[in-house]
Structure formats: C-alpha cells, structure tokens
Amino acid sequence: MKRILVPTDFSLNADNALNYALKMATALKSELIVMHCYNVDASPANYDEEEIKLKRHSDIYLKVAETKIKNAGNIPYKLLSLKGTVVDSVVNAIKNEMPDLIIMGTKGESNLTSVIFGSNTGNVIAKAECPVIAVPEGASFGVIKKITFATDYRTSDFGALKKLLEIAKPFHAQLNILHVNTDRQSTDNEVKLMDTFMKQANKVLDYNSLSFQIMEGDDLITVLTDYLDNGGCDLLVMSSHQRNWWDKLFGHSFTNDMIYNMSVPVMAVYHNKKADINLY
C-alpha cells in the first residue's frame, strides 16, 4: 500500500476519516494524497467569480489538512484541489495518482447522506480498481487485530484476499473468512463448501493467521450488522461485485440504521470480472 487517497469535504466525518488515514499511512508507510473537489454552480455571469471563491476556500482548508499531516509525523503527502463532481474527480485522481487504497467518510458537512458517499458510493466503488474504506463518524483507529472478509465462494475472492494481506501482515492481524448462509443450505453441505474454500485459501495465501467462519441468517446486512455490533472485527471487507450489498449499505433506507451508527470501517475490494466464477 504505497499510496492512500483521501477525498474530503472538510466535514467532521471527513476529518475523522483523515485521522484514520493518517494512522493507516503511518502503519503501512504509505504516501497520503488528500483531495478536495469543488463544483461551480453559478450563472455564466458569476461563474468566474464563484470559481475563484471556491478554489480559494478549497486551498485554505487543504492547508489546514496539511498542518494535521505534518503534526502526525514524517508522512509523505500531496494535496489536490480539483474542479468537478465527486465521482469524476475521484476517478481522475485514481487515473493520475494510482493509489493503492482510498479512505473516505460516510457523511458530509450537512450531516445528511454525503455527496462523497450516498448516491455516489456505488459509482466510486464500481470504478475504483483499488480498495475503498468507508470510515463511519464514530470509528477510531486502533490496532487492527481482526479483519473479516465476507465471501460467497468466488475465485476472484482469492485475489482480494491477497490484497488484504498488505494490511493484515503489518498489523499481524487475524484474517477471518466469513460466509453468511442466507440460502439455508444444510449444515453439512455448508461445512463441505467452506472446507473446500479453506483448503484452496491455505494453498494460495502466504499467511499463518487465517480463520474460517459460517453464520446463518435470512438477510446478509442484518447478520453483518449484528456481527459488527458484537465486536466481530476491526475491519469488515466485501467484494465490490456484490452491488446489492453496497446499495443496501449506503442506500437511503439503510444509512441511518447501519452506516451512521456503526463504529467499524467497511472496505470494498475491487472485483476482477475475469475471475468471476463460483467455485461451487
């Protein structure tokens, strides 16, 4: 993880995400790229004046972020002030800066669904060919002892798990591979499926601290919410191919119930479509 991109709107939640990113960058010895975008919404007559004003405000707040970065230690960094929409700006920053990880807050300055997440979340996750960590307002960065990856037994999961080792290894964290049985498969059949996946994972992953877990439930989001509420892990990871997960997670009806109230960051990992087959 050589580079971490942090989009911000200078809200309290975004500031908390920056704090999280600073500690992650320190632990992983990564460069930090803090980005703010501004979108000019003015009539043609006032356009230039409004653009100058927004750019000035963007630069001022980025200087505040710069002070925070310098006070955090010897972290290499870069500041970006970009004109455009959130998704376009993030996509352009990914193309030009090639980050290995994106860390973002879950709500913005209005304390409603953030322009960073909310309706743009699925688009950012779908277009980002690198992991994206969503940091809730109440999350704080501690020692990462346990990372849980929710699997549905796809070959592409192994590539995602290898990427996760870049975070797990520096923290000597347990990497827990979890499958939620919402299809009501028989217990014996579910154990056989996980056993097959476990054997393959142990072959391809160079890591000693692996664990495997099966949970039962009718609804994935409900099961995972209860899991997090009971201290299941320090970071929950899901593949970006599960669009229904992310739509529910960041959609309007689930935002207050889960994202706004949880204290554990959630990470989306890029899904390689070329490896998109079910193992079983």
C-alpha positions as CSV (number, residue, x, y, z in Angstrom):
1,M,0.0,0.0,0.0
2,K,2.3,2.7,-1.3
3,R,-0.4,5.5,-1.8
4,I,-3.6,6.3,0.1
5,L,-6.1,8.7,-1.5
6,V,-8.4,10.6,0.9
7,P,-11.3,12.6,-0.7
8,T,-12.6,15.2,1.8
9,D,-15.4,17.8,2.0
10,F,-13.9,19.1,5.3
11,S,-16.8,17.9,7.3
12,L,-16.3,16.4,10.8
13,N,-16.7,12.9,9.5
14,A,-14.3,13.5,6.6
15,D,-11.8,14.9,9.2
16,N,-12.2,11.7,11.2
17,A,-11.6,9.7,8.0
18,L,-8.4,11.7,7.6
19,N,-7.3,10.9,11.1
20,Y,-7.9,7.2,10.3
21,A,-5.9,7.5,7.1
22,L,-3.0,9.2,8.9
23,K,-2.6,6.3,11.3
24,M,-3.1,3.8,8.5
25,A,-0.4,5.6,6.4
26,T,2.0,5.6,9.4
27,A,1.5,1.9,10.0
28,L,1.8,0.9,6.3
29,K,4.5,3.5,5.5
30,S,2.3,5.0,2.7
31,E,2.1,8.3,1.0
32,L,-1.1,10.3,1.7
33,I,-2.9,12.1,-1.1
34,V,-5.6,14.4,0.3
35,M,-8.1,15.6,-2.3
36,H,-10.9,18.1,-2.3
37,C,-13.2,18.8,-5.3
38,Y,-15.5,21.8,-5.9
39,N,-18.3,22.0,-8.4
40,V,-19.1,25.5,-9.7
41,D,-22.9,26.1,-9.6
42,A,-23.4,29.6,-10.8
43,S,-24.8,31.6,-13.8
44,P,-22.4,32.4,-16.6
45,A,-22.2,36.0,-15.4
46,N,-21.0,34.9,-11.9
47,Y,-19.1,31.8,-13.0
48,D,-15.6,33.0,-12.9
49,E,-16.1,34.8,-9.6
50,E,-17.6,31.8,-8.0
51,E,-14.9,29.5,-9.3
52,I,-12.2,31.7,-7.8
53,K,-14.0,31.8,-4.4
54,L,-14.5,28.0,-4.3
55,K,-10.8,27.4,-5.3
56,R,-9.6,29.8,-2.6
57,H,-11.7,28.0,0.1
58,S,-10.5,24.6,-1.1
59,D,-6.9,25.7,-0.9
60,I,-7.4,27.2,2.6
61,Y,-8.9,24.0,4.0
62,L,-6.3,21.9,2.4
63,K,-3.7,23.9,4.2
64,V,-5.4,23.0,7.5
65,A,-5.2,19.4,6.5
66,E,-1.6,19.9,5.7
67,T,-0.9,21.1,9.2
68,K,-2.6,18.0,10.6
69,I,-0.5,15.7,8.4
70,K,2.7,17.4,9.4
71,N,1.8,17.1,13.1
72,A,1.2,13.4,12.6
73,G,4.8,12.7,11.8
74,N,7.0,12.1,8.8
75,I,4.3,11.1,6.3
76,P,4.9,11.9,2.7
77,Y,1.9,13.7,1.3
78,K,0.3,15.5,-1.7
79,L,-2.6,18.0,-1.7
80,L,-5.1,18.1,-4.6
81,S,-7.7,20.7,-5.3
82,L,-9.8,19.7,-8.3
83,K,-12.8,21.2,-10.1
84,G,-15.6,18.8,-10.9
85,T,-18.1,16.3,-9.4
86,V,-17.1,13.9,-6.7
87,V,-17.1,10.7,-8.9
88,D,-15.3,12.3,-11.8
89,S,-12.7,13.9,-9.5
90,V,-12.1,10.6,-7.7
91,V,-11.8,8.7,-11.0
92,N,-9.4,11.3,-12.4
93,A,-7.3,11.2,-9.2
94,I,-7.2,7.4,-9.4
95,K,-6.0,7.5,-13.0
96,N,-3.4,10.2,-12.4
97,E,-2.2,9.3,-8.9
98,M,-2.7,5.5,-9.0
99,P,-3.5,5.0,-5.3
100,D,-3.5,1.5,-3.7
101,L,-6.2,2.4,-1.2
102,I,-9.0,5.0,-0.9
103,I,-10.2,6.1,2.6
104,M,-13.5,8.2,2.8
105,G,-16.0,9.3,5.4
106,T,-19.6,8.2,5.3
107,K,-21.4,11.5,5.6
108,G,-20.8,15.1,4.8
109,E,-21.0,18.6,6.2
110,S,-24.8,18.7,6.2
111,N,-24.9,15.5,8.4
112,L,-27.1,14.0,5.8
113,T,-26.0,11.5,3.2
114,S,-22.7,12.8,2.0
115,V,-22.0,13.7,-1.6
116,I,-18.9,11.6,-1.2
117,F,-21.0,8.6,-0.3
118,G,-24.7,8.3,-0.6
119,S,-25.8,8.1,-4.2
120,N,-22.2,8.3,-5.5
121,T,-20.9,5.4,-3.4
122,G,-21.8,2.6,-5.8
123,N,-20.2,4.5,-8.7
124,V,-17.0,5.2,-6.9
125,I,-16.7,1.5,-5.7
126,A,-17.6,0.2,-9.2
127,K,-15.0,2.4,-10.9
128,A,-12.2,2.2,-8.4
129,E,-9.8,-0.6,-9.2
130,C,-8.4,-0.4,-5.7
131,P,-9.9,-1.0,-2.2
132,V,-12.2,1.7,-0.7
133,I,-12.5,2.0,3.1
134,A,-15.6,3.8,4.4
135,V,-15.0,5.3,7.8
136,P,-18.1,6.0,10.0
137,E,-18.3,9.0,12.1
138,G,-17.8,7.1,15.3
139,A,-14.9,5.0,14.2
140,S,-11.5,5.4,15.7
141,F,-8.2,3.8,14.6
142,G,-6.8,1.3,17.0
143,V,-4.6,-1.7,16.5
144,I,-6.2,-3.8,13.8
145,K,-6.4,-7.3,15.4
146,K,-9.1,-8.9,13.2
147,I,-10.1,-8.3,9.6
148,T,-13.2,-10.2,8.3
149,F,-13.7,-10.9,4.6
150,A,-17.3,-11.9,3.6
151,T,-17.1,-14.4,0.9
152,D,-19.6,-16.1,-1.4
153,Y,-17.0,-18.6,-2.7
154,R,-15.8,-17.0,-5.9
155,T,-12.3,-17.5,-7.4
156,S,-12.0,-13.7,-7.6
157,D,-12.0,-13.6,-3.8
158,F,-8.5,-15.1,-3.7
159,G,-7.1,-12.0,-5.4
160,A,-8.9,-9.8,-3.0
161,L,-7.6,-11.8,0.0
162,K,-4.1,-11.5,-1.3
163,K,-4.5,-7.7,-1.5
164,L,-5.9,-7.7,2.1
165,L,-2.6,-9.3,3.3
166,E,-0.9,-6.0,2.6
167,I,-2.9,-4.6,5.5
168,A,-3.1,-7.7,7.7
169,K,0.6,-8.5,7.7
170,P,1.9,-5.2,9.1
171,F,-0.6,-5.5,12.0
172,H,-0.2,-9.2,12.4
173,A,-4.0,-9.3,12.3
174,Q,-6.2,-12.4,12.1
175,L,-7.8,-12.7,8.7
176,N,-11.2,-14.2,9.2
177,I,-13.0,-15.5,6.1
178,L,-16.8,-15.5,6.7
179,H,-19.7,-16.9,4.7
180,V,-23.2,-16.0,5.6
181,N,-25.6,-18.8,4.6
182,T,-28.7,-16.9,3.5
183,D,-29.7,-19.7,1.1
184,R,-30.5,-22.1,4.0
185,Q,-28.1,-24.7,2.7
186,S,-27.9,-27.8,5.0
187,T,-25.2,-27.5,7.7
188,D,-23.3,-30.5,6.3
189,N,-23.3,-29.1,2.8
190,E,-22.3,-25.6,4.0
191,V,-19.4,-27.1,6.0
192,K,-18.2,-29.0,2.9
193,L,-18.3,-25.8,0.8
194,M,-16.3,-23.9,3.4
195,D,-13.8,-26.8,3.8
196,T,-13.1,-26.8,0.0
197,F,-12.7,-23.0,0.0
198,M,-10.5,-23.2,3.1
199,K,-8.1,-25.7,1.5
200,Q,-7.7,-23.5,-1.6
201,A,-7.2,-20.4,0.5
202,N,-4.5,-22.1,2.6
203,K,-2.8,-23.0,-0.7
204,V,-2.7,-19.6,-2.3
205,L,-2.4,-17.3,0.8
206,D,1.0,-17.0,2.4
207,Y,-0.3,-16.3,5.9
208,N,-0.5,-18.2,9.1
209,S,-3.2,-16.3,10.9
210,L,-6.3,-17.4,8.9
211,S,-9.7,-18.4,10.3
212,F,-12.9,-19.5,8.7
213,Q,-16.5,-19.0,9.9
214,I,-20.0,-19.7,8.8
215,M,-23.0,-17.7,10.0
216,E,-26.7,-18.3,9.4
217,G,-29.4,-15.7,8.6
218,D,-32.1,-14.6,6.2
219,D,-30.6,-11.2,5.4
220,L,-27.0,-10.5,4.9
221,I,-27.0,-6.9,6.1
222,T,-28.8,-7.8,9.3
223,V,-26.4,-10.6,10.0
224,L,-23.3,-8.4,9.4
225,T,-24.8,-5.6,11.4
226,D,-25.2,-7.9,14.4
227,Y,-21.8,-9.2,13.8
228,L,-20.2,-5.8,14.0
229,D,-22.3,-4.7,17.0
230,N,-21.0,-7.7,18.9
231,G,-17.4,-6.7,18.2
232,G,-16.8,-9.2,15.4
233,C,-13.9,-7.4,13.8
234,D,-12.0,-4.2,13.4
235,L,-12.5,-4.0,9.6
236,L,-15.2,-5.6,7.5
237,V,-14.4,-6.3,3.9
238,M,-16.7,-7.2,1.0
239,S,-16.2,-7.5,-2.8
240,S,-17.4,-4.7,-5.0
241,H,-19.2,-7.2,-7.2
242,Q,-21.9,-7.5,-4.5
243,R,-23.7,-4.4,-5.7
244,N,-26.9,-5.3,-3.7
245,W,-24.8,-5.3,-0.5
246,W,-23.5,-1.8,-1.2
247,D,-26.8,-0.5,-2.5
248,K,-28.4,-1.6,0.8
249,L,-25.5,-0.5,2.9
250,F,-25.4,3.1,1.5
251,G,-28.9,3.4,0.3
252,H,-31.3,5.8,2.0
253,S,-33.2,3.2,3.9
254,F,-30.2,1.6,5.5
255,T,-27.9,4.6,6.1
256,N,-29.3,5.6,9.5
257,D,-29.7,2.1,10.6
258,M,-26.2,0.8,9.8
259,I,-23.6,3.2,8.4
260,Y,-24.4,6.2,10.6
261,N,-24.5,4.2,13.8
262,M,-21.7,1.7,13.4
263,S,-18.2,2.2,14.7
264,V,-16.3,-0.3,12.4
265,P,-15.0,0.8,9.0
266,V,-16.2,-1.2,5.9
267,M,-13.9,-1.9,3.0
268,A,-14.9,-2.7,-0.6
269,V,-12.3,-4.6,-2.6
270,Y,-12.1,-4.5,-6.4
271,H,-13.8,-7.3,-8.2
272,N,-11.9,-8.9,-11.1
273,K,-14.5,-9.9,-13.6
274,K,-12.1,-12.1,-15.5
275,A,-12.0,-14.4,-12.4
276,D,-15.8,-14.1,-11.7
277,I,-16.9,-17.6,-11.3
278,N,-18.4,-19.5,-8.4
279,L,-16.2,-22.2,-7.2
280,Y,-19.1,-24.5,-6.3
